[in-house]
C-alpha cells in the first residue's frame, strides 16, 4: 500500500514494478503506440535490445530507433513484442523457427 510522506505518494519497489507491469500489459492490449511503450514492454518481456533484434531479424539500431521514436514501429513488430510479453516461450519458439524478419511486414 503506498504511503504519503511530505505530501508525496511513495511506493515500494514491488508496488512500482506491479504498476509498470500493468502499464505494459495495457499497452499491449490496446496496441503499442510509442517508442516509450515499446521499450517498457520489451523490458517486461525480459529482452535486451539485442535479443529482440535477433528474434525479429533486424539490427539493434532498428530497435533503438523504434524506442526513441526516430522510426515508426511496424505493426507486425509491435504485435510480436506484445505476444512475447503474453506468451514468451511459445512465441520465441515460433520466431526462432520462422527465421524471417517481421519488420518488413506491415
C-alpha positions, 0 to 999 in steps of 0.5 A: 500500500503506498504511503504519503510522506511530505505530501508525496505518494511513495511506493515500494519497489514491488508496488512500482514494478506491479504498476509498470507491469500493468502499464505494459500489459495495457499497452499491449492490449490496446496496441503499442503506440510509442517508442516509450511503450515499446521499450517498457514492454520489451523490458517486461518481456525480459529482452535486451535490445539485442535479443529482440533484434535477433528474434525479429531479424533486424539490427539493434539500431532498428530497435533503438530507433523504434524506442526513441521514436526516430522510426515508426514501429511496424505493426507486425513488430509491435504485435510480436513484442506484445505476444512475447510479453503474453506468451514468451516461450511459445512465441520465441519458439515460433520466431526462432523457427520462422527465421524471417524478419517481421519488420518488413511486414506491415 
